[in-house]
Amino acid sequence: MNHTISSLQRGLFGFARRAFRPGRMAAVSVGVLAGMLVLPAVALAQEHSTLEDLQLAIDMVWVVVAGALVFLMHTGFTLVEVGFTRMKNAANIAAKNLMNISIGLLAYWLVGFPIMFGEGNAFIGLEGWAFSVLDSSADESYSSLDWTDVSLSTKWFFQAVFAATAATIVSGAMAERTRFRGYLVYALFLTAVIYPVVGHWVWGGGWLTDLEFLDFAGSTVVHTVGGVAALVGAFVVGARIGKYNGGINVIPGHSIPLAVAGVFILWFGWFGFNAGSTMAAVGVDFATLILTTNLAASAGAVGALILSWWLQGKPDVGMVGNGALAGLVAITAPCAFVDSWAAIVIGFMAGLIVMLAVMGIDRIRVDDPVGAISVHGICGIWGTLAVGLFAAPELTTDAGFGQAGLFLGGGFHQLGIQALGSLAVVTWTGLTCLVLFYGIKFTIGLRAEPAEELDGLDISEHGMWGYPESVGQSSAFSGPAAGPLSGSED
């Protein structure tokens, strides 16, 4: 051990004597000086690269987490729909929601994402079909998403869960009487074509993008599309047996606690839905979007509570849940463009609108067991128009897109664009869904047989019960019954 240390010392001292000879002293000095000049530049470049990489990593983590929150919303959709319908259809509803996300993700990857964001024309995207993660040039087909620096896979994931959300809205409106195979065909076409075309118009560089139509997170693109599809689907499939015999009969769901639990999960997931639409975390105040989202949801619940209490004499728990969801739907478009007070007004009005809409939809004898048409369709349109009423000039200026709303000095310009965009989306979705649902009806079949509906779709479609203890009790749940005026979105 000592011998080794001594040898090392002799070696070091010998190197020092050789290094500091006069001829080599100058070379060493020049090297040290060059290092002093070069190393700070190298360190600065490394630091800059590290900061950029860190920012990108943070942005990607946030977008993936936000997308995961939207994915979790499908649990909420399932619970809301199961809770507000009868137990004999619980397994069927769970199966529909499970396949919504499964079929939706595959269809959106194959054709939906390219149609929505691929290079194309003002109406539709035409590039980027079934992109490969090994294709380093795939990003070039999606220039409309160049405003965010996260990876293409991250962009796809976040947008794909939105597409599946639009599809699942329809499930609740057509619940308890729709054939499973017919519903699967609908889910395929909506996520592959109908929804992506609207998305291209608004977010993919299409004609509504050029007009500076404002829909930050999807009151139009997601919720109006889903709500109009729900209206058409419920109309074509027809009402449940006993719903309109001798008047308007309420067919109550079997579990308010399940439905309200679903509302809370959806509310939680909406933080990713709205705030995650920044598609970035660093340098973006996404917490402001969470603030406006929360205020609108709370105000929507309060609005529905007050109106249901006044009209019915008692506060309807299901309608209060609908009110919260209506507020969330309505704030989805304007969440980045309105001040706090405006978010409360928008949400409160949505809470009133949704209850009146549920009653109105029933009066025209369109059977919507969970209120999806009212929550998503009607309140989606309200949220779209609310941008044109309440958009703050400071926020549209910061965004560099759109103009102030009517009530804040912007005149009718933005409101007119919002109305035009909403009308175009309603028309496109309504016509295409009419063709789709009637096509399903006259080919593979859309409506379950009466005996199957009375027994419950769990056993007729899946050969099992969602609740095994309900075996032999189906007749007790097959007819109309008195109950609270409830419904909620799916």
Secondary structure, 3 states (H helix, E strand, C coil): CHHHHHHHHHHHHHHHHHHCCHHHHHHHHHHHHHHHHHHHHHHHHHHHHHHHHHHHHHHHHHHHHHHHHHHHHHHHHHHHHHHCCCHHHHHHHHHHHHHHHHHHHHHHHHHHHHHHHCCECCCCECCCCCCCCCCCCHHHHCHHHCCCCCCHHHHHHHHHHHHHHHHHHHHHHCCCCECHHHHHHHHHHHHHHHHHHHHHHHHCCCHHHHCCCCCCCCHHHHHHHHHHHHHHHHHHHCCCCCCCCCCCCCCCCCCHHHHHHHHHHHHHHHHHHHHHHHCCCCCCCCHHHHHHHHHHHHHHHHHHHHHHHHHHCCCCHHHHHHHHHHHHHHHHCCCCCCCHHHHHHHHHHHHHHHHHHHHHHHHCCCCCCCCHHHHHHHHHHHHHHHHHHHCCHHHHHHHCCCCCCHHHCCCCHHHHHHHHHHHHHHHHHHHHHHHHHHHHHCCCCCECCHHHHHHCHHHHHHCCCCCHHHCCCHHHHCCCCCCCCCCCCC
